[in-house]
Amino acid sequence: MNDRLKSSRAGWLPKWLAPRGLSRPSIGIVTDSASCLPPQFRDRAGFAEVNIPIIVDNHVQGDDTSALMMGLAMGKSVKTSRPAPGEFARVYQQLFAEGCQQVLSIHMSGALSGTVEAARLAAAQFSNKVTVLDSHTVALPLGFTIADVLDARDAGAPQAMLEQIVRMATANSVYFAVPSLEQLRRGGRISALSSVLGGLLNVKPILTIDQGAITALEKPRSFARAQARLVSLALRDARTAQGPVRLGVMHFGALELASEIATELTPFSNQPVVIESLPAVLAAHTGMGVLAVAVAPLDPQPEKGSASA
């Protein structure tokens, strides 16, 4: 999998932006653990990721995937909580101590979590030196965006360009297939979907992110059909994109099925298909066995009226 990930770097960078390998970047980049950022980007200088904690039976577990799997398997109460503003403040201060002059803090959709609001509360302590952006997305669509931002920053791009890249995150699409709605119901995330799904907890819904919020897209009656539709939806978006795309597959406890999807998608991606385990903070709401696909244009065009929030 590492070989695949090494090839997933952004291909959109302008030719005049030649990577400089900056050891002490002037702009620090912060994200959260819902970004699903490919691991080879995590050791960049001037970068930090704030964990969104999961809570299993009222015990805070950080982002411990093993504890989450055990909790889900045993039917325990599983919740998530936004990071404390003080945790963001600590990370920002650390980046400034390392030599960063500005910090760009980029987070999962505010419609899904209070994480971005916690970041804003912390940023208020730093006299306009921290800019907090709501990506209006989550998981690999956010991870691809963070990767692009890091590549652009290390190539010498100004902060205005980095913010533009974040605004283009909504051009990335994501589709989730969940074996059961039970965990979404327990976590209170199904209320917005109830009008679409009704009381049918036996369907295997395909969900997407629309304007930053979870939306029910389709209601297959079997998980096999849902898996096939994930492939179809990813290929549809890849074919209609105005240019080359990156494709990614996410899962939680379903690596074999994720690998099957990646194999089907490989001929249609301009880079090796990324396979990632869904971050614990997201799997806490989707449950075991979730599958997801992400499509990200390599040269996205900003949407009219898009906001950096």
C-alpha positions as protocol buffer text, in pm:
chain_id: "A"
residue {
  index: 1
  type: MET
  ca { x: 0 y: 0 z: 0 }
}
residue {
  index: 2
  type: ASN
  ca { x: 287 y: 237 z: 70 }
}
residue {
  index: 3
  type: ASP
  ca { x: 394 y: 229 z: -296 }
}
residue {
  index: 4
  type: ARG
  ca { x: 46 y: 339 z: -393 }
}
residue {
  index: 5
  type: LEU
  ca { x: 49 y: 619 z: -143 }
}
residue {
  index: 6
  type: LYS
  ca { x: 386 y: 751 z: -254 }
}
residue {
  index: 7
  type: SER
  ca { x: 239 y: 821 z: -598 }
}
residue {
  index: 8
  type: SER
  ca { x: -65 y: 1010 z: -473 }
}
residue {
  index: 9
  type: ARG
  ca { x: 93 y: 1356 z: -455 }
}
residue {
  index: 10
  type: ALA
  ca { x: -74 y: 1645 z: -630 }
}
residue {
  index: 11
  type: GLY
  ca { x: -25 y: 1676 z: -1002 }
}
residue {
  index: 12
  type: TRP
  ca { x: -183 y: 2018 z: -1048 }
}
residue {
  index: 13
  type: LEU
  ca { x: 102 y: 2239 z: -930 }
}
residue {
  index: 14
  type: PRO
  ca { x: 199 y: 2509 z: -1180 }
}
residue {
  index: 15
  type: LYS
  ca { x: 526 y: 2442 z: -1357 }
}
residue {
  index: 16
  type: TRP
  ca { x: 683 y: 2756 z: -1211 }
}
residue {
  index: 17
  type: LEU
  ca { x: 638 y: 2617 z: -862 }
}
residue {
  index: 18
  type: ALA
  ca { x: 939 y: 2388 z: -833 }
}
residue {
  index: 19
  type: PRO
  ca { x: 958 y: 2209 z: -495 }
}
residue {
  index: 20
  type: ARG
  ca { x: 1216 y: 2373 z: -270 }
}
residue {
  index: 21
  type: GLY
  ca { x: 1220 y: 2127 z: 19 }
}
residue {
  index: 22
  type: LEU
  ca { x: 1182 y: 2402 z: 278 }
}
residue {
  index: 23
  type: SER
  ca { x: 1305 y: 2286 z: 619 }
}
residue {
  index: 24
  type: ARG
  ca { x: 1140 y: 2569 z: 811 }
}
residue {
  index: 25
  type: PRO
  ca { x: 825 y: 2679 z: 629 }
}
residue {
  index: 26
  type: SER
  ca { x: 685 y: 3018 z: 724 }
}
residue {
  index: 27
  type: ILE
  ca { x: 325 y: 2890 z: 704 }
}
residue {
  index: 28
  type: GLY
  ca { x: 222 y: 2616 z: 945 }
}
residue {
  index: 29
  type: ILE
  ca { x: -57 y: 2379 z: 839 }
}
residue {
  index: 30
  type: VAL
  ca { x: -296 y: 2220 z: 1091 }
}
residue {
  index: 31
  type: THR
  ca { x: -576 y: 1974 z: 1028 }
}
residue {
  index: 32
  type: ASP
  ca { x: -775 y: 1721 z: 1232 }
}
residue {
  index: 33
  type: SER
  ca { x: -786 y: 1343 z: 1247 }
}
residue {
  index: 34
  type: ALA
  ca { x: -1095 y: 1327 z: 1025 }
}
residue {
  index: 35
  type: SER
  ca { x: -882 y: 1423 z: 723 }
}
residue {
  index: 36
  type: CYS
  ca { x: -773 y: 1069 z: 630 }
}
residue {
  index: 37
  type: LEU
  ca { x: -443 y: 1222 z: 519 }
}
residue {
  index: 38
  type: PRO
  ca { x: -211 y: 965 z: 355 }
}
residue {
  index: 39
  type: PRO
  ca { x: 67 y: 890 z: 605 }
}
residue {
  index: 40
  type: GLN
  ca { x: 365 y: 1002 z: 398 }
}
residue {
  index: 41
  type: PHE
  ca { x: 251 y: 1364 z: 438 }
}
residue {
  index: 42
  type: ARG
  ca { x: 239 y: 1356 z: 818 }
}
residue {
  index: 43
  type: ASP
  ca { x: 612 y: 1406 z: 876 }
}
residue {
  index: 44
  type: ARG
  ca { x: 630 y: 1737 z: 688 }
}
residue {
  index: 45
  type: ALA
  ca { x: 791 y: 2026 z: 874 }
}
residue {
  index: 46
  type: GLY
  ca { x: 542 y: 2286 z: 994 }
}
residue {
  index: 47
  type: PHE
  ca { x: 249 y: 2044 z: 1001 }
}
residue {
  index: 48
  type: ALA
  ca { x: 32 y: 1918 z: 1288 }
}
residue {
  index: 49
  type: GLU
  ca { x: -282 y: 1709 z: 1322 }
}
residue {
  index: 50
  type: VAL
  ca { x: -520 y: 1751 z: 1616 }
}
residue {
  index: 51
  type: ASN
  ca { x: -694 y: 1432 z: 1724 }
}
residue {
  index: 52
  type: ILE
  ca { x: -1071 y: 1429 z: 1759 }
}
residue {
  index: 53
  type: PRO
  ca { x: -1131 y: 1200 z: 2058 }
}
residue {
  index: 54
  type: ILE
  ca { x: -1364 y: 904 z: 2060 }
}
residue {
  index: 55
  type: ILE
  ca { x: -1547 y: 805 z: 2379 }
}
residue {
  index: 56
  type: VAL
  ca { x: -1623 y: 437 z: 2445 }
}
residue {
  index: 57
  type: ASP
  ca { x: -1853 y: 371 z: 2742 }
}
residue {
  index: 58
  type: ASN
  ca { x: -1776 y: 720 z: 2875 }
}
residue {
  index: 59
  type: HIS
  ca { x: -1400 y: 660 z: 2860 }
}
residue {
  index: 60
  type: VAL
  ca { x: -1200 y: 891 z: 2632 }
}
residue {
  index: 61
  type: GLN
  ca { x: -988 y: 681 z: 2395 }
}
residue {
  index: 62
  type: GLY
  ca { x: -820 y: 948 z: 2182 }
}
residue {
  index: 63
  type: ASP
  ca { x: -830 y: 812 z: 1827 }
}
residue {
  index: 64
  type: ASP
  ca { x: -752 y: 451 z: 1934 }
}
residue {
  index: 65
  type: THR
  ca { x: -874 y: 232 z: 1648 }
}
residue {
  index: 66
  type: SER
  ca { x: -837 y: -92 z: 1846 }
}
residue {
  index: 67
  type: ALA
  ca { x: -1048 y: 41 z: 2133 }
}
residue {
  index: 68
  type: LEU
  ca { x: -1311 y: 154 z: 1883 }
}
residue {
  index: 69
  type: MET
  ca { x: -1325 y: -184 z: 1710 }
}
residue {
  index: 70
  type: MET
  ca { x: -1364 y: -363 z: 2043 }
}
residue {
  index: 71
  type: GLY
  ca { x: -1627 y: -118 z: 2157 }
}
residue {
  index: 72
  type: LEU
  ca { x: -1831 y: -159 z: 1839 }
}
residue {
  index: 73
  type: ALA
  ca { x: -1799 y: -538 z: 1849 }
}
residue {
  index: 74
  type: MET
  ca { x: -1924 y: -547 z: 2209 }
}
residue {
  index: 75
  type: GLY
  ca { x: -2210 y: -309 z: 2140 }
}
residue {
  index: 76
  type: LYS
  ca { x: -2079 y: -43 z: 2378 }
}
residue {
  index: 77
  type: SER
  ca { x: -2177 y: 322 z: 2362 }
}
residue {
  index: 78
  type: VAL
  ca { x: -1946 y: 500 z: 2117 }
}
residue {
  index: 79
  type: LYS
  ca { x: -1942 y: 878 z: 2079 }
}
residue {
  index: 80
  type: THR
  ca { x: -1707 y: 1150 z: 1962 }
}
residue {
  index: 81
  type: SER
  ca { x: -1620 y: 1489 z: 2106 }
}
residue {
  index: 82
  type: ARG
  ca { x: -1467 y: 1796 z: 1950 }
}
residue {
  index: 83
  type: PRO
  ca { x: -1110 y: 1877 z: 2060 }
}
residue {
  index: 84
  type: ALA
  ca { x: -1074 y: 2136 z: 2333 }
}
residue {
  index: 85
  type: PRO
  ca { x: -978 y: 2485 z: 2210 }
}
residue {
  index: 86
  type: GLY
  ca { x: -677 y: 2459 z: 2438 }
}
residue {
  index: 87
  type: GLU
  ca { x: -545 y: 2169 z: 2232 }
}
residue {
  index: 88
  type: PHE
  ca { x: -555 y: 2382 z: 1919 }
}
residue {
  index: 89
  type: ALA
  ca { x: -388 y: 2670 z: 2103 }
}
residue {
  index: 90
  type: ARG
  ca { x: -108 y: 2437 z: 2215 }
}
residue {
  index: 91
  type: VAL
  ca { x: -50 y: 2318 z: 1856 }
}
residue {
  index: 92
  type: TYR
  ca { x: -55 y: 2671 z: 1714 }
}
residue {
  index: 93
  type: GLN
  ca { x: 195 y: 2788 z: 1977 }
}
residue {
  index: 94
  type: GLN
  ca { x: 421 y: 2495 z: 1896 }
}
residue {
  index: 95
  type: LEU
  ca { x: 426 y: 2583 z: 1525 }
}
residue {
  index: 96
  type: PHE
  ca { x: 509 y: 2945 z: 1604 }
}
residue {
  index: 97
  type: ALA
  ca { x: 788 y: 2827 z: 1832 }
}
residue {
  index: 98
  type: GLU
  ca { x: 925 y: 2624 z: 1540 }
}
residue {
  index: 99
  type: GLY
  ca { x: 951 y: 2938 z: 1329 }
}
residue {
  index: 100
  type: CYS
  ca { x: 617 y: 2961 z: 1147 }
}
residue {
  index: 101
  type: GLN
  ca { x: 492 y: 3316 z: 1101 }
}
residue {
  index: 102
  type: GLN
  ca { x: 136 y: 3226 z: 1006 }
}
residue {
  index: 103
  type: VAL
  ca { x: -83 y: 2917 z: 1058 }
}
residue {
  index: 104
  type: LEU
  ca { x: -352 y: 2783 z: 826 }
}
residue {
  index: 105
  type: SER
  ca { x: -590 y: 2554 z: 1018 }
}
residue {
  index: 106
  type: ILE
  ca { x: -807 y: 2342 z: 785 }
}
residue {
  index: 107
  type: HIS
  ca { x: -1083 y: 2120 z: 920 }
}
residue {
  index: 108
  type: MET
  ca { x: -1370 y: 1885 z: 855 }
}
residue {
  index: 109
  type: SER
  ca { x: -1708 y: 2034 z: 773 }
}
residue {
  index: 110
  type: GLY
  ca { x: -1861 y: 2245 z: 1047 }
}
residue {
  index: 111
  type: ALA
  ca { x: -2197 y: 2086 z: 963 }
}
residue {
  index: 112
  type: LEU
  ca { x: -2061 y: 1753 z: 1090 }
}
residue {
  index: 113
  type: SER
  ca { x: -1857 y: 1858 z: 1393 }
}
residue {
  index: 114
  type: GLY
  ca { x: -1777 y: 2145 z: 1626 }
}
residue {
  index: 115
  type: THR
  ca { x: -1407 y: 2098 z: 1554 }
}
residue {
  index: 116
  type: VAL
  ca { x: -1375 y: 2402 z: 1330 }
}
residue {
  index: 117
  type: GLU
  ca { x: -1550 y: 2618 z: 1593 }
}
residue {
  index: 118
  type: ALA
  ca { x: -1305 y: 2500 z: 1859 }
}
residue {
  index: 119
  type: ALA
  ca { x: -1021 y: 2595 z: 1625 }
}
residue {
  index: 120
  type: ARG
  ca { x: -1169 y: 2942 z: 1578 }
}
residue {
  index: 121
  type: LEU
  ca { x: -1196 y: 2993 z: 1955 }
}
residue {
  index: 122
  type: ALA
  ca { x: -827 y: 2908 z: 1989 }
}
residue {
  index: 123
  type: ALA
  ca { x: -725 y: 3122 z: 1690 }
}
residue {
  index: 124
  type: ALA
  ca { x: -874 y: 3431 z: 1853 }
}
residue {
  index: 125
  type: GLN
  ca { x: -583 y: 3424 z: 2098 }
}
residue {
  index: 126
  type: PHE
  ca { x: -319 y: 3479 z: 1827 }
}
residue {
  index: 127
  type: SER
  ca { x: -390 y: 3828 z: 1684 }
}
residue {
  index: 128
  type: ASN
  ca { x: -481 y: 3731 z: 1326 }
}
residue {
  index: 129
  type: LYS
  ca { x: -181 y: 3500 z: 1290 }
}
residue {
  index: 130
  type: VAL
  ca { x: -407 y: 3194 z: 1258 }
}
residue {
  index: 131
  type: THR
  ca { x: -656 y: 3152 z: 972 }
}
residue {
  index: 132
  type: VAL
  ca { x: -921 y: 2882 z: 1026 }
}
residue {
  index: 133
  type: LEU
  ca { x: -1092 y: 2734 z: 720 }
}
residue {
  index: 134
  type: ASP
  ca { x: -1394 y: 2505 z: 698 }
}
residue {
  index: 135
  type: SER
  ca { x: -1329 y: 2261 z: 413 }
}
residue {
  index: 136
  type: HIS
  ca { x: -1699 y: 2169 z: 388 }
}
residue {
  index: 137
  type: THR
  ca { x: -1593 y: 1805 z: 341 }
}
residue {
  index: 138
  type: VAL
  ca { x: -1432 y: 1516 z: 528 }
}
residue {
  index: 139
  type: ALA
  ca { x: -1220 y: 1200 z: 496 }
}
residue {
  index: 140
  type: LEU
  ca { x: -1009 y: 1153 z: 181 }
}
residue {
  index: 141
  type: PRO
  ca { x: -1157 y: 1456 z: 0 }
}
residue {
  index: 142
  type: LEU
  ca { x: -1015 y: 1659 z: 289 }
}
residue {
  index: 143
  type: GLY
  ca { x: -697 y: 1450 z: 297 }
}
residue {
  index: 144
  type: PHE
  ca { x: -630 y: 1508 z: -72 }
}
residue {
  index: 145
  type: THR
  ca { x: -678 y: 1881 z: -14 }
}
residue {
  index: 146
  type: ILE
  ca { x: -436 y: 1888 z: 281 }
}
residue {
  index: 147
  type: ALA
  ca { x: -181 y: 1700 z: 68 }
}
residue {
  index: 148
  type: ASP
  ca { x: -220 y: 1958 z: -209 }
}
residue {
  index: 149
  type: VAL
  ca { x: -182 y: 2244 z: 39 }
}
residue {
  index: 150
  type: LEU
  ca { x: 137 y: 2093 z: 182 }
}
residue {
  index: 151
  type: ASP
  ca { x: 284 y: 2037 z: -164 }
}
residue {
  index: 152
  type: ALA
  ca { x: 199 y: 2391 z: -270 }
}
residue {
  index: 153
  type: ARG
  ca { x: 333 y: 2546 z: 48 }
}
residue {
  index: 154
  type: ASP
  ca { x: 661 y: 2355 z: 20 }
}
residue {
  index: 155
  type: ALA
  ca { x: 687 y: 2467 z: -341 }
}
residue {
  index: 156
  type: GLY
  ca { x: 671 y: 2830 z: -230 }
}
residue {
  index: 157
  type: ALA
  ca { x: 305 y: 2915 z: -290 }
}
residue {
  index: 158
  type: PRO
  ca { x: 169 y: 3219 z: -101 }
}
residue {
  index: 159
  type: GLN
  ca { x: -104 y: 3181 z: 157 }
}
residue {
  index: 160
  type: ALA
  ca { x: -369 y: 3319 z: -80 }
}
residue {
  index: 161
  type: MET
  ca { x: -308 y: 3025 z: -313 }
}
residue {
  index: 162
  type: LEU
  ca { x: -326 y: 2778 z: -24 }
}
residue {
  index: 163
  type: GLU
  ca { x: -663 y: 2920 z: 78 }
}
residue {
  index: 164
  type: GLN
  ca { x: -782 y: 2889 z: -281 }
}
residue {
  index: 165
  type: ILE
  ca { x: -688 y: 2520 z: -280 }
}
residue {
  index: 166
  type: VAL
  ca { x: -904 y: 2472 z: 30 }
}
residue {
  index: 167
  type: ARG
  ca { x: -1196 y: 2646 z: -136 }
}
residue {
  index: 168
  type: MET
  ca { x: -1167 y: 2394 z: -420 }
}
residue {
  index: 169
  type: ALA
  ca { x: -1211 y: 2100 z: -179 }
}
residue {
  index: 170
  type: THR
  ca { x: -1582 y: 2092 z: -258 }
}
residue {
  index: 171
  type: ALA
  ca { x: -1491 y: 1974 z: -608 }
}
residue {
  index: 172
  type: ASN
  ca { x: -1390 y: 1643 z: -447 }
}
residue {
  index: 173
  type: SER
  ca { x: -1669 y: 1388 z: -404 }
}
residue {
  index: 174
  type: VAL
  ca { x: -1717 y: 1104 z: -157 }
}
residue {
  index: 175
  type: TYR
  ca { x: -1970 y: 821 z: -128 }
}
residue {
  index: 176
  type: PHE
  ca { x: -2015 y: 594 z: 175 }
}
residue {
  index: 177
  type: ALA
  ca { x: -2193 y: 257 z: 194 }
}
residue {
  index: 178
  type: VAL
  ca { x: -2280 y: 150 z: 549 }
}
residue {
  index: 179
  type: PRO
  ca { x: -2392 y: -204 z: 635 }
}
residue {
  index: 180
  type: SER
  ca { x: -2626 y: -72 z: 905 }
}
residue {
  index: 181
  type: LEU
  ca { x: -2779 y: 258 z: 1008 }
}
residue {
  index: 182
  type: GLU
  ca { x: -2770 y: 161 z: 1375 }
}
residue {
  index: 183
  type: GLN
  ca { x: -2445 y: 337 z: 1463 }
}
residue {
  index: 184
  type: LEU
  ca { x: -2552 y: 653 z: 1281 }
}
residue {
  index: 185
  type: ARG
  ca { x: -2877 y: 640 z: 1476 }
}
residue {
  index: 186
  type: ARG
  ca { x: -2698 y: 595 z: 1809 }
}
residue {
  index: 187
  type: GLY
  ca { x: -2468 y: 887 z: 1735 }
}
residue {
  index: 188
  type: GLY
  ca { x: -2755 y: 1117 z: 1646 }
}
residue {
  index: 189
  type: ARG
  ca { x: -2633 y: 1156 z: 1287 }
}
residue {
  index: 190
  type: ILE
  ca { x: -2937 y: 993 z: 1125 }
}
residue {
  index: 191
  type: SER
  ca { x: -3191 y: 1260 z: 1217 }
}
residue {
  index: 192
  type: ALA
  ca { x: -3114 y: 1465 z: 905 }
}
residue {
  index: 193
  type: LEU
  ca { x: -3164 y: 1153 z: 693 }
}
residue {
  index: 194
  type: SER
  ca { x: -3485 y: 1027 z: 850 }
}
residue {
  index: 195
  type: SER
  ca { x: -3713 y: 1203 z: 601 }
}
residue {
  index: 196
  type: VAL
  ca { x: -3537 y: 1024 z: 317 }
}
residue {
  index: 197
  type: LEU
  ca { x: -3484 y: 683 z: 474 }
}
residue {
  index: 198
  type: GLY
  ca { x: -3796 y: 670 z: 686 }
}
residue {
  index: 199
  type: GLY
  ca { x: -3794 y: 390 z: 940 }
}
residue {
  index: 200
  type: LEU
  ca { x: -3613 y: 143 z: 715 }
}
residue {
  index: 201
  type: LEU
  ca { x: -3313 y: 47 z: 923 }
}
residue {
  index: 202
  type: ASN
  ca { x: -3261 y: -264 z: 708 }
}
residue {
  index: 203
  type: VAL
  ca { x: -3152 y: -74 z: 397 }
}
residue {
  index: 204
  type: LYS
  ca { x: -2783 y: -40 z: 304 }
}
residue {
  index: 205
  type: PRO
  ca { x: -2775 y: 328 z: 220 }
}
residue {
  index: 206
  type: ILE
  ca { x: -2523 y: 515 z: 12 }
}
residue {
  index: 207
  type: LEU
  ca { x: -2446 y: 848 z: 172 }
}
residue {
  index: 208
  type: THR
  ca { x: -2261 y: 1149 z: 39 }
}
residue {
  index: 209
  type: ILE
  ca { x: -2151 y: 1493 z: 155 }
}
residue {
  index: 210
  type: ASP
  ca { x: -2356 y: 1776 z: 9 }
}
residue {
  index: 211
  type: GLN
  ca { x: -2283 y: 2136 z: 115 }
}
residue {
  index: 212
  type: GLY
  ca { x: -2087 y: 1997 z: 407 }
}
residue {
  index: 213
  type: ALA
  ca { x: -2365 y: 1776 z: 546 }
}
residue {
  index: 214
  type: ILE
  ca { x: -2445 y: 1404 z: 524 }
}
residue {
  index: 215
  type: THR
  ca { x: -2708 y: 1331 z: 261 }
}
residue {
  index: 216
  type: ALA
  ca { x: -2872 y: 1000 z: 169 }
}
residue {
  index: 217
  type: LEU
  ca { x: -2819 y: 936 z: -201 }
}
residue {
  index: 218
  type: GLU
  ca { x: -2955 y: 587 z: -267 }
}
residue {
  index: 219
  type: LYS
  ca { x: -3113 y: 298 z: -74 }
}
residue {
  index: 220
  type: PRO
  ca { x: -2985 y: -38 z: -203 }
}
residue {
  index: 221
  type: ARG
  ca { x: -3140 y: -343 z: -38 }
}
residue {
  index: 222
  type: SER
  ca { x: -2816 y: -541 z: -22 }
}
residue {
  index: 223
  type: PHE
  ca { x: -2460 y: -449 z: 63 }
}
residue {
  index: 224
  type: ALA
  ca { x: -2334 y: -619 z: -253 }
}
residue {
  index: 225
  type: ARG
  ca { x: -2548 y: -380 z: -458 }
}
residue {
  index: 226
  type: ALA
  ca { x: -2423 y: -88 z: -253 }
}
residue {
  index: 227
  type: GLN
  ca { x: -2063 y: -189 z: -318 }
}
residue {
  index: 228
  type: ALA
  ca { x: -2129 y: -209 z: -692 }
}
residue {
  index: 229
  type: ARG
  ca { x: -2292 y: 134 z: -686 }
}
residue {
  index: 230
  type: LEU
  ca { x: -1986 y: 285 z: -515 }
}
residue {
  index: 231
  type: VAL
  ca { x: -1779 y: 176 z: -814 }
}
residue {
  index: 232
  type: SER
  ca { x: -2037 y: 313 z: -1059 }
}
residue {
  index: 233
  type: LEU
  ca { x: -2060 y: 648 z: -884 }
}
residue {
  index: 234
  type: ALA
  ca { x: -1682 y: 688 z: -867 }
}
residue {
  index: 235
  type: LEU
  ca { x: -1647 y: 604 z: -1236 }
}
residue {
  index: 236
  type: ARG
  ca { x: -1927 y: 846 z: -1324 }
}
residue {
  index: 237
  type: ASP
  ca { x: -1752 y: 1130 z: -1144 }
}
residue {
  index: 238
  type: ALA
  ca { x: -1415 y: 1036 z: -1293 }
}
residue {
  index: 239
  type: ARG
  ca { x: -1555 y: 1039 z: -1645 }
}
residue {
  index: 240
  type: THR
  ca { x: -1738 y: 1370 z: -1605 }
}
residue {
  index: 241
  type: ALA
  ca { x: -1444 y: 1549 z: -1443 }
}
residue {
  index: 242
  type: GLN
  ca { x: -1279 y: 1815 z: -1657 }
}
residue {
  index: 243
  type: GLY
  ca { x: -936 y: 1655 z: -1655 }
}
residue {
  index: 244
  type: PRO
  ca { x: -743 y: 1382 z: -1473 }
}
residue {
  index: 245
  type: VAL
  ca { x: -852 y: 1257 z: -1130 }
}
residue {
  index: 246
  type: ARG
  ca { x: -725 y: 1080 z: -821 }
}
residue {
  index: 247
  type: LEU
  ca { x: -934 y: 798 z: -679 }
}
residue {
  index: 248
  type: GLY
  ca { x: -932 y: 663 z: -327 }
}
residue {
  index: 249
  type: VAL
  ca { x: -1106 y: 388 z: -132 }
}
residue {
  index: 250
  type: MET
  ca { x: -1174 y: 391 z: 242 }
}
residue {
  index: 251
  type: HIS
  ca { x: -1296 y: 119 z: 476 }
}
residue {
  index: 252
  type: PHE
  ca { x: -1318 y: 19 z: 839 }
}
residue {
  index: 253
  type: GLY
  ca { x: -1259 y: -351 z: 894 }
}
residue {
  index: 254
  type: ALA
  ca { x: -1320 y: -434 z: 528 }
}
residue {
  index: 255
  type: LEU
  ca { x: -978 y: -426 z: 362 }
}
residue {
  index: 256
  type: GLU
  ca { x: -1050 y: -715 z: 125 }
}
residue {
  index: 257
  type: LEU
  ca { x: -1362 y: -549 z: -18 }
}
residue {
  index: 258
  type: ALA
  ca { x: -1182 y: -214 z: -37 }
}
residue {
  index: 259
  type: SER
  ca { x: -902 y: -379 z: -236 }
}
residue {
  index: 260
  type: GLU
  ca { x: -1156 y: -524 z: -478 }
}
residue {
  index: 261
  type: ILE
  ca { x: -1301 y: -177 z: -538 }
}
residue {
  index: 262
  type: ALA
  ca { x: -953 y: -29 z: -584 }
}
residue {
  index: 263
  type: THR
  ca { x: -873 y: -292 z: -846 }
}
residue {
  index: 264
  type: GLU
  ca { x: -1187 y: -202 z: -1040 }
}
residue {
  index: 265
  type: LEU
  ca { x: -1108 y: 169 z: -1024 }
}
residue {
  index: 266
  type: THR
  ca { x: -737 y: 150 z: -1108 }
}
residue {
  index: 267
  type: PRO
  ca { x: -773 y: 176 z: -1490 }
}
residue {
  index: 268
  type: PHE
  ca { x: -962 y: 503 z: -1450 }
}
residue {
  index: 269
  type: SER
  ca { x: -726 y: 686 z: -1212 }
}
residue {
  index: 270
  type: ASN
  ca { x: -432 y: 898 z: -1323 }
}
residue {
  index: 271
  type: GLN
  ca { x: -246 y: 786 z: -1010 }
}
residue {
  index: 272
  type: PRO
  ca { x: -244 y: 460 z: -811 }
}
residue {
  index: 273
  type: VAL
  ca { x: -567 y: 426 z: -616 }
}
residue {
  index: 274
  type: VAL
  ca { x: -518 y: 510 z: -248 }
}
residue {
  index: 275
  type: ILE
  ca { x: -656 y: 265 z: 9 }
}
residue {
  index: 276
  type: GLU
  ca { x: -703 y: 405 z: 360 }
}
residue {
  index: 277
  type: SER
  ca { x: -867 y: 291 z: 679 }
}
residue {
  index: 278
  type: LEU
  ca { x: -1143 y: 533 z: 775 }
}
residue {
  index: 279
  type: PRO
  ca { x: -1033 y: 752 z: 1068 }
}
residue {
  index: 280
  type: ALA
  ca { x: -1165 y: 636 z: 1405 }
}
residue {
  index: 281
  type: VAL
  ca { x: -1364 y: 957 z: 1453 }
}
residue {
  index: 282
  type: LEU
  ca { x: -1567 y: 880 z: 1139 }
}
residue {
  index: 283
  type: ALA
  ca { x: -1586 y: 503 z: 1187 }
}
residue {
  index: 284
  type: ALA
  ca { x: -1736 y: 570 z: 1530 }
}
residue {
  index: 285
  type: HIS
  ca { x: -2047 y: 692 z: 1346 }
}
residue {
  index: 286
  type: THR
  ca { x: -2052 y: 459 z: 1046 }
}
residue {
  index: 287
  type: GLY
  ca { x: -1968 y: 135 z: 1229 }
}
residue {
  index: 288
  type: MET
  ca { x: -1773 y: -171 z: 1117 }
}
residue {
  index: 289
  type: GLY
  ca { x: -1768 y: -276 z: 753 }
}
residue {
  index: 290
  type: VAL
  ca { x: -1819 y: 69 z: 599 }
}
residue {
  index: 291
  type: LEU
  ca { x: -1684 y: 123 z: 247 }
}
residue {
  index: 292
  type: ALA
  ca { x: -1631 y: 457 z: 75 }
}
residue {
  index: 293
  type: VAL
  ca { x: -1489 y: 598 z: -247 }
}
residue {
  index: 294
  type: ALA
  ca { x: -1345 y: 943 z: -313 }
}
residue {
  index: 295
  type: VAL
  ca { x: -1285 y: 1125 z: -641 }
}
residue {
  index: 296
  type: ALA
  ca { x: -1059 y: 1430 z: -656 }
}
residue {
  index: 297
  type: PRO
  ca { x: -980 y: 1624 z: -975 }
}
residue {
  index: 298
  type: LEU
  ca { x: -609 y: 1688 z: -1018 }
}
residue {
  index: 299
  type: ASP
  ca { x: -681 y: 2031 z: -1159 }
}
residue {
  index: 300
  type: PRO
  ca { x: -1006 y: 2140 z: -991 }
}
residue {
  index: 301
  type: GLN
  ca { x: -1181 y: 2462 z: -1076 }
}
residue {
  index: 302
  type: PRO
  ca { x: -1316 y: 2675 z: -788 }
}
residue {
  index: 303
  type: GLU
  ca { x: -1692 y: 2683 z: -753 }
}
residue {
  index: 304
  type: LYS
  ca { x: -1860 y: 3020 z: -792 }
}
residue {
  index: 305
  type: GLY
  ca { x: -1952 y: 3168 z: -460 }
}
residue {
  index: 306
  type: SER
  ca { x: -1747 y: 2917 z: -263 }
}
residue {
  index: 307
  type: ALA
  ca { x: -1652 y: 3040 z: 81 }
}
residue {
  index: 308
  type: SER
  ca { x: -1349 y: 2976 z: 293 }
}
residue {
  index: 309
  type: ALA
  ca { x: -1548 y: 3028 z: 613 }
}
